[in-house]
Amino acid sequence: MITKKLNKKNRKYIITCFSLLLTFWLISLFEYTSIFFSGKETPGIFNFLVFKFFNHFYTVIFIYLIFLPFYYLFSRKKTRKGLLIIRILFVLIIFIELALTKYSLTTLLNLGADLLGYSLDDIYLTVSSSGSSSILFFITFLIFPAVFLSSCFFLRKAEFFKYCSRIFLTAALIVLILKFVLPGFSNSIYQNKIYFFVVDVLKYQKGKIDVKSIKLEGNKEYPFLKPSEKIADVLSPFFNVSAEKPNIVIIQVEGLGAEFVGDSYYSGFTPYLNSLISESLYWPNFLSNAGRTFGALPSLMASLPFGEKGFLEIEEIPTHLSLFSVLKQNDYSTSFFAGDQSSFDKKINFLEHNGVENIIDENKYDETYPKSVNSSNGFSWGYSDYEIFKKTLSVLDDIPSPRLDLIATQSIHDPFTFPVKQKYLLKIDSILKTNKSLKATKKQIRSNKDIFASILYSDASVKMFIESYKKRPDFKNTIFIITGDHRLIPIAQKDKLCRFNVPFFIYSPLLKKPTTMKAVNSHYDLAPSLLSFLSNSYDLDLPKETAWLGDGIDTSKTFRNIHKIPLMRYKGSLSDYVYKDYLLSDGKLYKIKEDFNIYQIDDKTVLNDATKSFNEFKNLNAYVTKNNKIYPENENTKIKGIYIFTPEELTKIEELTNGLTVDEMFMAARQKAFNNERETARLICNYILKKVPNYVDVRILKGRTLAWDGQYEASEKELLNALKRSPYYDDIYLALLDMYWWSSQNEKSIVIVDKAIKNKIKNDDVAFKMARAYATMKNTDKATTIIDSILKKQPKNKVYLKLKKSL
């Protein structure tokens, strides 16, 4: 009797699992159909659906085993109750599988442990940036759960499923055997999305455990330290040396993979960059050290290790050198130009740590610059490439030479939106009609038309910038370096290496002759080589020792690799390593061919050597970043203006902010300020600003509390800092005008209002506070003129009328 009940319970549970399997498979059919109708390249339908079915069954086996104890626990008294709870849980699983499928359809990648590397704010921004989903996709969140629940009912009545336990057991054994004997069974394209996500997260966690906690002392305490003179100057033979130090302009092009430049497979949409190849030092086999933008800044500008989730994610930034800091010490002006928020990916923290003087981000553009806005959902990353270059050109004359300028573009990025997009979509049509030499198929180009239009637009923007720069007198003494931050993601990647393969140009009128070099290098090699060249040719003072991870650029014209190159695929995924002419990826070994394609090989000796070398790097990477052992602290590395908290303050902060988001911390600080706990409010503000230096509202609150306490000099410094960061934000002007009024510094109000007028700040309260300042200075005529002008717009405003009456 008990056995019969157990069999009946088990049968119902297995039928529910079969229903889940069917739903998973139908989601895969929807996935394939979506890819097909989007016009993108589709895998063979038979292989796709068969392998998907096997992988879904493999996943369902795990789900069956995991939830079986819970099912029996809930079904002890009533089987119906246990089934209801399991079905609710399975519907949630279906929602997750659908959401992960949506991500895969957008990026052509399965979502894994990369999710763990991003904050909730970053995830929200990234998801918001993608194009809006079709109504059909949202309907699927109703359709597939309904299919699952319906199949639970119909399968129960099917004659065939009387023997479901035997069927499930037999099928499970077959699938388990196929898992280990069928080639291609475990390819990521066929895996169940939830299974891939869970396994990738577990691999990530295991990788953290596998990294050994090492301790180094004595002359090995800083393992990456080496004499500066050890880096050979390989660039001088290619340059004519000028009388003055050259300007360095580095252009980091978002998403620009080597596959889109030169004579590569997707070429034909970068005509200007292609024309620069014959005028530049050019490396087609260059590698970015990260598969996403988060890694470009520390790798390209400072040749730094990754830490656990990328260098920019390290809470307390370790002491280090960078191109910015070393050139600044040699009288270079340093600048960073972008069109997005520099707080994203914590770029601002790195830039300020290195003392970059001019940081131009989204906050520094006025209304004359059109924003790039996704028309389907209103999302904006900020300003497009043309606007970034235009803004850069507008301020260069205000920055003393010699200069180090880093320009980070962003238009080759989902949602691939920019102000003149329609014009470039038409150009893609024209190219398809007239260009017979394209290697990519017309179907591939048309299905990714937005992307190719953005590549063409970005190329044209680079052309505008450099051709405009040629008209400047300092062009003849400028070195341009152009590279990609990584290869764009939403076009399918041919292999595991191409995600990191980016073009690398050094272009300058100072060059003796152009040369193409096929040696393998990475972003890690730029800083050591550039500084070695500048030191040798222009007598720059370099530190006696450096800690670059790169050895310097290899200028061999023939294909070879003399470097050991770690690659972080996404935040936290340190799974790829270039060793000699091999790629070690996820524990598998691939041979890198001269054309930069790869194929898997079985060579245990090389595999062991590469794995040993990679593990040594991972251990050192963890040691130096966790223990601040990249570079010894000295006078040249001390950071000015960084608030250092005492242990007592940190304890108090923990009590006040535990579990709060940054925005909630700000609201807590506000409340403390209004409750006359202003020291505590400022403590919270300092803590927030250490994390998010560009949180301007926090700076305003801190500045106001200082003014309330009569610390007017400190208040002015904080508020002017806020104004420098965000010159088009009304609230800063209001706070400054209040502070000057309270402190009887009304003359300074005139300067602030002049700046507000110049920046086209249209705020009646700013005008009112200026009228108030003039009234205090006994300049009744100007006060009357201003108050009359705003009373025309707000004739019943009691505050304005009161001031008018007093005049």
N, C-alpha and C positions, 0 to 999 in steps of 0.2 A: 504493500500500500504506500509506504514512504517512498520507495524507489519509483513507483508510478507517478507520484506527485512531483518528485525531483525531475523526472524526465519531461513532464509536462511544463514545468517551470523553465527548464533548460531550453526546450523547443521554442517557447515564446521568446526567450532572450535571443536565441540564435536567429530566429526569423527577423527580429528587430535589427540584428547586426547585418543580415543579408539586405535589409531595406536600406541601411546606411551605405553598404557597399554599392548598391544600385544607384543611390543618390550621388555618391562620389563620382561614379562613372558617368552619369548624366551631366554633372558639372564639368567633367573633362570634355564631353561632347560639346557643351556650350563654349568651353574655352577654345576648342579647335575651330568651331564655327565663327567665333569672334575674330580669331586670327585670320581666318580665310577671307571673311568679308571686309576686314580692314585693309586687305590688299597685301599684307606682309607675307613673307616666305613661310610656308607651312611645312612641317615634317610629313612624311608619308602617313596617310590616315590609318592604314591597317596597323603599322607598327605602333603608331601613337596610341590608338585606342586599345590595342591588345596589351601593350606594355603598361599602359595606365591602369587597365583592369587588374593586372597582376600586382602592381604596386599598391593599388587601393586595397586589394585583398590582404596583402602583407601588412598594411597599416591596420586594417580591421581586426586581424588576428591579435595585434597588441591591444587594441581598444577592447576587444572581447575579454582578454585576460585581465586587463586593468580594472574594468568595471564589473566583472563577474562577482567579486566578493561584496561589492556595494549592492548589486542587484539582489543577491540572496539575503543580505542584511535587511534591505527594505521590504523584501517579500516574505519575511518570516511569518507574518500574520495574514497579509493580503497580497497575492500575486499582482493584482491590478495596481496597487499602490507602487510596487517596485517597478512595474513596467512604465507607469506614468512618469516617475522620476527619471528613469533611464531615457525615455523618449524626449523629455525636456532637455536633458544633458546632451543627447545626440543632436537635437535641433540647434543647440548652441555650437556644437562642433561643426555643423553644416554652415552656420553663419561665419565661423572662423575660416573654414575652407573657402567659402565664397570671397571673403575679404582678401585672403591671401592670393586668390586667383585674380582678383582685380589688380592687385599690386603687380603680379607677374605679367598681366596683359599690358600694363602701362610701361614697365621697365624691362621686360623680357628676362627678368631674373627672379628667382625664388627669394622670398624674404627669409632671412635667417637671423643669426646673432647680431647682424648690423643694427637691428632694432635696439639692442641694449646700449649702443654707443651714443644714442641721441637723447636729449632732454625732451620732455613733453612739449615744450614750446617749439623746439626744432622739428619734432615729428609733425606737429600741427602745421607749421609753415610749409614743410615739404609736401605733405598731403594736399594742402590747400593750393599749392602751386600747379598741380596737375590739372589737365583739362577736365571739364565736368563729365561725369559719366552719363551714358544714355539712360533714358527712362527704363529701357529694357533691363539694364543691369540692376537697377533698384528693384524692379519687379521680381527679379530672380530671388531676392531675399524673402519673397512671399511664395514663389512658385516651388522652389526646391524643398523647403520644409513641408509644403503641402504634398509634394510627390512622396517624400519620405513617410509621412503619416498615412497616406493612402496605400502605399505599398505594404506597410505593416498590416493593414486590414486585408488586402487582397492576397498577399503571400500566405497568410494564415489559412486561407480557404483553399489554396492550390493543392491538388492531389499530390503533386510531385514533392511538396515540402513536408509530407508526412514523415519522410526519412531525413529531415534536415540535419539532424545531428551527425549522421553518417556522411552525408554530403559535405557538410562543413569540415569535418575531420579529414576526409579524403582530399578535398580541394586544398585545405591548409597544408597538408603534407606535400602535395604537388607544387604549390607556390613556393614553399620553403626550399625544395630541391631546385626549382628553376632560379631562385634568387642567387644560388651559388654556381650554377652551371651555364646559365644563359647569358652570353655577352650582351652588354648594354642594358641589362635589367635595371641597374641602379643609376643610370644616367639621370642627372638632375631634372632634365626636361620631362621625364616620365614619372618622377616621384610624386607621391601625394604631398600637397603643400604643407599640411600640418606635420607630417612625418619629417619632411625636410627641415622645417623650422625647429622642431624639438631636437632632432639629431644635431643640427648645426649649433644650437645653444649648448647642448651637452658637450660637444667637441670644444667649443669655446671655453667652457668652464674647466674641462679636463686640461686644456692647454695652459690655463692659468696655474693649475695644480702642478703640471709637469715642469714648469719653469722653476729651476732650483734657486733657493735663497742663498746667494753666495756672499762672502765677506772678503774684501780685499784691503790690504794695508800696505804701508811703505810706498815704494815707488810704483806699485800697482794700484794704489788707492783710486787713481783717476785713469782707468784703463785706456781711454781713447786719446789721452794727451800724447802729442808728438811735437817735435820742433817744427816751427813754421818753415824753416829752410828745407825741410824734408820734402815739401811739395814742389815738384819741378815746375818751372815756368815753361809751359809748352805753347803758350799763345803768342809770345813776343815775336817769333819768327814770321808770324802772319800779319804783323802790324807795322805801320810807320808811326814812330813816336812823335807826338806833338809837343809843343813847348809847355802847355798847361795840362793839368789833370783833366781827363775826359769826363764828360757827363755819361752816366750809365742809365739807360732806360730799359727796364725789363718789362715785357708784355706777356702776361700770363693769360692765355686764351682759354676760356672755359670750354671743356669738352673737345678740344682739338686733338684728335688722334692722328697718328701717322697715316692711317688708312685713308684719310681724306686729303692728303697733300702729295704733290709730286705725281708719280706714275702709278700710284697704288690703286686698289680695287674700287674705292669710292671716290676717286679723284675726279676733277672737272668742275669743282665748285669753289676752288680757292685760287682763281687766276692770278691775283696779286702775290700771294705767298709763293706760288709756283714760280713767278717771275723773279722773286728774291733768291731762289736757290742758286741761280747762275751768277749772283752778285754777293754771295754770303759764304761763310763757313757753315756747312750744313751737315747735320747728323740725322739720318733717317732712323737709325736704330737706338734712339734715346728712350729712356724709361722714366716715367714718373714713379716716385716711391710709394704712392698711394693710389687706390682706385677711385677715390672721391676727393673733392676739393679740400677737405679738412687737412690733408697731409701736404699740400703744395707749399704753403707759406713756410713752415719750419724746415722742409726738405730743401727747397730751392734757395731760400735766403740764409739758412743757417746750418745745413747738413747735420740735422739733429736726429737722435733716436726717437722712437715712437711713444715709449711708455706703454701703458696697458691699452688705451683706447685712442691713441694719437697724442702727440706732444701738447696740442692746444687744450686737451682735456685734463692735463695734470693740474690738480688743485693749487699747489704751491709751485710756481714755475721754477724749475731748477736753474742755477747759474749757468750762463752760456754766452758764447759770442755769436755774432751774426754779421752779415754784410752791412746791415744798417749800423750796428754799434761800432764796428771797426772803421768804416768809412766816415762815420760821424766824428770819430776821434781824429780823423785826418782832414778835417775842415770841409767835409761834404755836407750839403743840405740833404735831408732825407724826407721822402714823401711817399705816401700810399694813396692811390686813386682807385675808387670803385663806385658802383652805382647802387649797391645794396646796403643793408645795415652792417656795419663793421662788427657789431656785437654777435652776429650769426657765426657759429663755429668758434666763437671766442677769439676772432682775429684781433680785435681791439686790445685784448689783454697782452698778446704777443707784441703788437706794435708799440704799445706804451711801455712795456717792459724794456724794449730796445731803444726807447727814446726817440721814436720817429716824430719829427717836428710837425709835419703837415699830413693830417689824415682827412682825406676828402671822401666822404661816403654819402649815403642817401640824404642825410640831414643837411648837406651843404649845397643842394641844388635849389634854385628858385623856380618860379612859375614859368619862366621862359623855356625851361627844359621839359619836354613831354615825357611822362612816365610810361613804362610798358605795363599795360593792364590786360589781364586775361578777360576778354569780353564775356566769357561764359559764366564766370563766377566772381569777377571783380578783383581777383587776387593780383598783387604786384610784388615782384622781387625788387623793384626800384627802377633804375634807369638803364637803358640799352647801351650797346657798345658805342654807337656813334655819339651819344650824349656824353658818355664817360670820356671819350677822347676829346670831344669839343670842350668839356669842362677842364680837362687837363691843360689843353692849349691856352685856355683863358687865364690861367694862374701862373704859368711857368715864368713869366717875366717878373713876377713878384718874389721869386725864390732865387736866392744867390747861387751862383755856380762856384765850384763844381757841384753837380747834383746826382743823387741816386734816386731814381723814380721807379716805383713798382706800380704797374697798371694792371688791375685784375678785371677782365671782362666777364660777361655773364649771359649773353644772348643765346649761346648754343647750350641751352638748358631748358628742360621742361618748365613751362608750357610752350617754349619756342615762340614767344610773343614779342613784337617790337613795333614801333609806331608806323613804319612804312612797309608792313608785311605784305600787303596785297601787291605792291610793286615787285617784290622779290619772288612772290609766287608766280607771277607772270613771266619773270625771267627764267624760272625753272622750266616752264612750258616751252619757252624759246630755246633753251639749251637742249631739251629733249628732242626738239624738231630739227635742230641744226648740227648738233655735236654728234658725229658718227664714231668718235673714238672712246666713248664712255664704256667702261668695263662692267659696271653694275647694270642690271637689267632695268628696263623702263618700269617694270612692275615694282621693283625694289625702291626706285626713286619716287614714283608716284605715291606709293603707300607711306613714304616718309617725307612727303613734300614739304611739310612745315619745317622739318629738321634741316633738309638741304637748303631751304630758303634762308634759314638762320645762319647756316655756314657761309653762304654766299654774302649775306648781309654783314657778318662779322669780318669777313675778308675785305669787303669794301670799306668797312670802318677803319681797319688797320691801314688800308691804302690812304684814306683821307688823312689820317693822323701823320703818317710818315711823309706823304707828299706835302702836307702843310708845314711839317717840321723842316723840310728842306729849304723853306723860305726864311728860316730863322738864321741869324748869324752864327749861332752855336752848333748848327748841324754838322759843320766840318769837323767838330771836335766831340762828337757824340757816338757812343757805341750802343746799338740796339740789340737786345737779346729777346728772341721770340720763341715761346714754347707753349705747349698745352698743359693744363693742370692734370688731366687724365683723358682717356678716350671716352667720348659720350656713351651713355648706357642704352638708350631705347632702341638702337639698331643692333641686331643680334651680333654677338662677338664670335669670330671664327675659332678662337681658342682661348686658353687661359692667360696667355701672355699679352694679347692685343689690347686688353683693357688698360695696360700700363704703357703701351708704346705710343710715344708722342714725338712730333718733330722738334728739332732744336736748331735755331738759326742764330748766328752772330753776324750782324749786318752793320757796316760802318764805312764812311768815306775814308777812314784811316786804314782800311784793309789793303794789303799789297795785291792780293789776288784771291778770287773765290776758290773754294775747295770743298768737295764732298767727301766725308769720311764715314766709313762703314763700321767703325769700332763701336762696341756696346758701351754706353755710359748711362748715368742716371742723374737726376736733379741734385743728388748728394755731391756731385763732382763740380758744380758750378762755383760755389763760394771759394773753395780752396784754390781753384785754377785762376779765377778772376783776381783774387787778392795777390796771388803769387805774381801774376803779370803786372798788376799795378805797382806792386812793391819794387819789382825789378826795373820797370821802365820809368816810374815816376817818383821813386824814393818814398813810397808810403812807409810809415812806421807800423809794422805788424807786431803783435804780441810775440814774445819769444816762443811761446807754445800755443798750439791750437788743439781743438778736440773734434775736428770735422770727422764725420763718418766716411766721407768720400776721400778718394786718393788723388782726385784731380782728373780732368778730362783727358781721355785717350784720343790722340789725333791720327791714329792709324787709318790709312785709306782702305785697308783690307779688313774683312770681317774677323773680329776676335773679341774676346772679353777677358780683361785682366782684373776685373773687380769682383767683389762679393756683394751682391745687391739684395737686401731684404725688401720685401714689398708688402704693404698692409692693404689688403683688398678693400676693407671697410673698417670702420672704427672697431678695433678689438680683434680683427681677423688677421693675425700674423701667420699666414699659412703658405706664403709663396717666397721663393728664394732663388736668385739667379747665381749659379756657381759654375765658373768656366763657361762652356757653351751648353749648359744644361739648365733646365727649370725644374726645381723641386716644388710641387704643388699638391697640397693635401696628402703628403706622404708618397706621391707617385713621381716618377722621374720621366722627364721629357727632354729630347734632344732639340736644341735650337739650330735650325738650318740657316744658311747664309741669307736666304730671302726672309728671314725672321718668322717663318712658320715653324711649328713644333710637331713632334710625333712622339708617342710614348715608347719607351724602351725598357728593357729588363737587364740592368747592369748592377748587380748587387754591390760591387766594389765602389762604383761612383755614387750609388744611392747612399751607402754607409758614410762615405766621405762628406757628401753634401749635407746629409742629415746631421752629422757631428758638427760641421761648421755652422749650420743654421742654429742648432741648439746652443752652441757657445754664444752666438750673437744674442739669442733670446734671453739667456741668463744675464749677459752683460747689460742688455737693454733694460731689464727689470732692475738690476742692481743700481745703475747710474741714475735712473729716473726716480726711484723710490728713496734713494739716500743722498740726492743732490751731489752726485759725484761725476758730473759731466766735465765741469771746469771749476778750478778753485776760485773762490770769491776774492776780488781785489778791488782797488780803487776804481779801475776802469769798468768793473761789472756791477758796481753798486747802483741800485735803482733809486732815483730821487722821487720823492712824493708818494711812495708806497707806504700805506699805513700799516704799522706793526702792532698787533694786538698783544696785550699782556695775558698771561694765563688766567688771571681773574676776569678780564674782559671776555675772553673766549668762553669761560664757564657761564658768564651772564648771558652772552649771546646765544649759547646753546639752550638755555632755559627759555629765552624770549622767542626764539625762532624755530625751535624744533618742530619738524613736520610741516612748516609753512613754505609755500612757494615764494618766489622773489616778490611778486605783486602783493601777496599777503603780508610779507615782511614790511613792505612800504606802507601799507595801511596801518600796521601795528606801530610803525615809527610815527606816522601822522597822529595817531591817537595819543601816543606818549607826548608828542609836542603840544597838542591841544590841552593835555592834562598838566602842563607845566613841568613835565619830566624831560626837559630838553637835552640834558646830557645823555640820557638813555636813548632818546630819539636819534641823536647824532651818532651814537655808538652803532645802532642798527643801520643807519645810513652808510657809515663807513664800511660796515660788513657787506652791504649790498654792492657798494661801489667797487669794492675789491673784486667782486665776482662779475659785475656788469658796469664797467666804467662809464658807459654811455647812457645810463639810466638818468636822463636829464631831470625828470620830476623829483628824483631823490636828491640831486644836487640843489635844486631850487628849495626843497624843504630844509635841507641842511643849511643853506645860505640864509633863509628866513629865520631859522631858530638862532643862528649866530647874531643876526641883526636884533632880534628880540632881546637877546642878552647883552646888547651894547657892544658886541665884538665886530665892529663895522669893517675893519680892515680885512679880517678873515672872511666875513660875509661877502665883501666885494670880490675878493679873490675867487671864492667858490662860484659866485654867480657869473663872473666874467668867464670862468672856465666853462660853465654851462653854455654861455652865449657863443663861445668859440666852437663848441661841439654842435650846436643847433641854432644857427643864426636866424632861422625863420620861425621860431617858436615864440608866440606872443607872451606866454607866462613868464619867460625870463625877463623880458623888458619890464613887465609889471612889477616883478620882484625887485629889480634893480632900482626902479624909480621910487618904490616905497622905501627901500633902504637908504637912498640918497636923501629923501625927504626927512626920514626919521633922524638921520645923522647930520642934518643941515649942510649937505654937500650938493645943493641944488644946481650949482654950476655944472657939475658932472652929468646932470640929467640932460643937458643940451646935447652932449656928445652921444648919449644913448638914444635920444629921440632922432638925432640925425642919422644914426645907424638904422633905426627902425624905418625911417623914411626911405633910405637907400635900399633897404631890403623889402620894401613895399609891405610893411606890416600894417594891416588895416584893422585897427582895434580902437574903438572910441575910448576905452578906459586908459589906453596908453596916452592918447591926446589929452584926456582929462587930467591925468597925473602930471603931464608936462605943463598944462595951464596952472595947476596947483603950485608947481615949482616956480613958475614965473611970478605968480601972485606973491609967493613968499619972498621972492627977490625984488618985490615992489615994481615989477615990470607989468603994469596993469594993462597996457595996450596989447601986448602979445597974449597975455592971459585971456583978455576979452575976445580977441580974434579967434583964438582956439576954441574957447567955450561956446562961442556963438556958432561956430561951424558944426560942432557935434550936437548942439541943441536943435539944429535944423532937422537932424535925423531922429533925435530922441527928445522931443519938446516937453515931455512930461516926466523926464528923469529927475527925481527929487534931489539926488546928490549933485547933479550938474546945475540944477536951478539954485541950490543953496550957495554953490561957489560963485555963480553969476551974480547973485544978490549981494554977496560979500564984496564984490568988486565995485 
